[in-house]
Structure formats: C-alpha cells, structure tokens
Amino acid sequence: DVQLVESGGGLVQPGGSLRLSCAVSGDTYRRGCLAWFRQAPGKEREGVASIRRSTGRAVHADSVKGRFIISQDKSKDALYLQMDSLKPEDTSMYYCAAGTYYKDGTCSLRRTDYRYWGQGTQVTVS
C-alpha cells in the first residue's frame, strides 16, 4: 500500500507563489510514478505534473509549463510542486498521486493511471 499526505496550500494573490509538499510512504515498487493533479468545482480532475521516481524525469501540463515545477527528494520520501506566477484559474484542490505506469521513460498525466491518492490541499488564488 501507499500513503500520501499533502500540505502547503492556502490563499495567495495573483502573481504570487506557493510550494506544495506531499509526504509519501509505503511500498516503493507501487510508486514508481508520482504526480500532482488538481480539480476545481464542477470540473474533471486534471494532471498538472508527473515525475518518474527512479530517473527524475518530469512532465508538465501545457497550462502550467514555465510556472510550475515538480520535484522530489527521495531521501525524505517527499514530492513537491513549486507554483509561481499563480493565476485565479489555478484555484483548485491539489492532489498528489502514486502509480506505476510509464511509457517512453515518462509518467503519465492520466488520472486512471494512478491508484493511490492523497486527501488534497486547497489552493485559492484571489
């Protein structure tokens, strides 16, 4: 099993920054891929960024490229999302997720490829 606990959300003004953290624990072989997703009220959950645990290879959604950066600290079993130049449309509940599926060396941004989820942390840009 895998457990994930997010932290770091909050209220920030447009143009501001936040850093989300996710504490990851459990079976290492079940979390070869780690990712951040977000879901706004009335919208589907969308992939924001993913990272392959073994290589550190990352993928970012077009909507956040150049503003958000996913990273990990394997020594601390931690996943991070640095969010800069925040916009009101970034307002969402943010979730970290763990899974094992990857293709061509990168982890996906598809919700269905992730089995384990945290409870989420709210980010409000206003």
Summary of the structure (lengths in Angstrom):
residues: 126
radius of gyration: 13.3
end to end distance: 36.9
largest distance: 39.3
contacts: 407
relative contact order: 0.32
helix: 7%
strand: 54%
